[in-house]
């Protein structure tokens, strides 16, 4: 069974989690051009490597960030979001 470590609840079966995508900075909607906004909404960095991703623990309602190496499919660390 594959496990993912929730920073609040510890190691849990990966079936208890929902993946929400890569952590990305949102442009300022009042200042962004249409092209910048479209790039943010529709384009993703699909290159292999270490990614910061949003994950949600369904059982407890905890959102957190996982740093995952997509080449080795290995989670390097998980932590609660602090805005940085």
C-alpha positions as CSV (number, residue, x, y, z in Angstrom):
1,X,0.0,0.0,0.0
2,X,1.3,3.4,-0.9
3,X,1.4,5.9,1.9
4,X,1.5,9.7,2.0
5,X,2.4,11.6,5.2
6,X,-0.1,14.2,6.2
7,X,1.7,16.9,8.3
8,X,-1.1,16.8,10.9
9,X,-2.2,13.1,10.9
10,X,1.0,11.2,9.9
11,X,1.3,8.5,7.3
12,X,-2.0,7.5,5.7
13,X,-3.0,5.4,2.7
14,X,-2.8,7.6,-0.5
15,X,-6.5,6.8,-1.2
16,X,-7.3,9.3,1.6
17,X,-5.8,12.2,-0.3
18,X,-6.8,14.4,-3.3
19,X,-4.2,15.9,-5.6
20,X,-4.9,19.5,-6.6
21,X,-1.9,20.5,-8.8
22,X,1.3,22.4,-8.6
23,X,1.8,25.3,-6.2
24,X,2.1,28.4,-8.4
25,X,2.0,32.1,-7.8
26,X,-1.2,33.8,-9.0
27,X,-0.7,37.0,-11.0
28,X,-2.4,40.1,-9.7
29,X,-5.8,40.0,-11.5
30,X,-6.0,43.8,-11.6
31,X,-2.6,44.2,-13.2
32,X,-2.1,41.0,-15.4
33,X,-2.6,41.2,-19.1
34,X,-5.0,38.7,-20.8
35,X,-1.9,36.7,-22.0
36,X,-0.5,36.5,-18.5
37,X,-3.8,35.4,-17.0
38,X,-4.4,32.8,-19.8
39,X,-0.8,31.5,-19.1
40,X,-1.6,31.1,-15.4
41,X,-5.0,29.4,-16.0
42,X,-4.1,27.1,-18.9
43,X,-0.4,26.3,-18.8
44,X,1.5,24.0,-16.5
45,X,5.2,23.1,-16.1
46,X,5.2,19.4,-17.1
47,X,9.0,19.0,-17.0
48,X,10.1,16.1,-14.7
49,X,11.8,17.0,-11.5
50,X,10.9,18.1,-8.0
51,X,7.5,19.8,-7.8
52,X,5.6,21.5,-5.0
53,X,2.1,20.3,-5.1
54,X,-1.2,20.9,-3.3
55,X,-2.7,17.9,-1.5
56,X,-5.9,17.5,0.6
57,X,-6.5,14.9,3.3
58,X,-10.1,13.9,2.8
59,X,-10.6,12.5,6.3
60,X,-9.5,15.6,8.2
61,X,-9.9,18.4,5.7
62,X,-6.2,19.5,5.9
63,X,-4.6,21.2,2.9
64,X,-0.9,20.9,2.7
65,X,2.1,21.0,0.3
66,X,4.1,18.0,-0.8
67,X,7.5,18.3,-2.4
68,X,7.6,15.3,-4.8
69,X,10.2,14.1,-7.2
70,X,8.2,13.2,-10.3
71,X,11.0,11.2,-11.9
72,X,11.3,8.8,-8.9
73,X,7.7,9.3,-7.7
74,X,9.0,9.9,-4.3
75,X,7.6,12.4,-1.7
76,X,10.6,14.3,-0.3
77,X,8.6,16.2,2.4
78,X,5.2,17.5,3.4
79,X,4.3,20.6,5.3
80,X,1.5,23.0,6.1
81,X,1.4,26.1,3.8
82,X,2.8,29.2,5.3
83,X,2.5,31.5,2.3
84,X,6.0,31.3,1.0
